Amino acid sequence: MLAAVAVAALALDVVSKMIVVATLQGEDPIELLGGLLTLRETRNSGAAFSIGTGYTLIFTVIAFGVVVAIVRTARNLRSLPWAVCLGLLLGGAIGNLIDRIFRGPARFQGHVVDWIELPHWPVFNLADSAIVCGGVLAVLLASRGLQIDGTRLSDDKDSAVDVEAEAEAGGDAAAPAPAAAAEAPVKAPETQADVPEERS
């Protein structure tokens, strides 16, 4: 599932950027929905939503590190919601990483194609949207205690409480044994006077 979501997010991002560059580059923006949505082709040298412009190479290295971290984390993946979450993050990260590696002005310093503009919001692309949706989903899953391997933090706590209760119950059951042993009569050792003499 992680691979399927990542491939879908990446394909949508790459195809949309190809269409935008072919049709909107150097053209006037297209306003839709009464200006609520504007299609505007821009180039971004920073991170998502035009944050940190001027640090293109640094963000390229960070994006590559994120991709490697997600792939390594996927080895322990046993949760469908986390698969969707990591798939969105992976597809979005690779989508923008491709721009940084292969687009101008220089290799590994390329500017990302952004084209979606909302009122009072920086221009972004589908890769940015995938990253944001994956991040929000990760926060929700973590807040509910769902782990990458499919377990829940609440389940681990309940198991620990059960083990502690069983240990206490076992200790209580074993406690009366010494008392019973103390109540048992103690037989005094036989002395020489108590042994009957043998008659010849």
Phi, psi and omega in degrees: 000320179302313181297319181296315180294318180297316180295319179297314179297318180294317181297316179298320181292313183296314181296317181297322179292323177297318180293318182296314180297323182286332188247334187248347182296124181077005181254164177290148179299152178252118180266133179234157177056044177066030180091357178292329178231129179235132176262111185223121180277118177225166177243134186239122179268356182257209181271195181302142179061033175063031179272134175070043178296143181101355179241044186301312183297321179296316180292332175296315179296318179298315180299319178296319177297322178296317179299314179297318181296319180294318180297320179290323179294330183297344179296328181260012186286124177225011185240128179295314178301321178290330176296317177296316181300308181292329176296318177296315179297317182293313180298318179293318180296317180293322180302312179285330179295323178300317178298317183293330182277318192253342181270164180288164015271347182207158180298133183067006176228024183290155179265136183282140178279119174247149184206357180255123182234128175245158180301133177058038181212139180298154178291139182218184180225183183290331176296317176300318180298318179297319180296316180295315179297318177296320178294317178297317179297321178298318179296317180296316181294318180294322180293335178269002175082011181278127182264166180302323183276007177094351178275168178241148178297324180297323178295320179295320179294317179298321179296319179295320178295318180297317180297319180294320179295320178295322179295319178293320179295320178295323178292321179294323181290328182275347184295319183294342185303313178297324180295318179296321178295326180289327181283341181294136182296140179262121181279125181289144179294142180289138177258174182292331181290334182279345182277122183293141180284144178277133178269140180272000000 
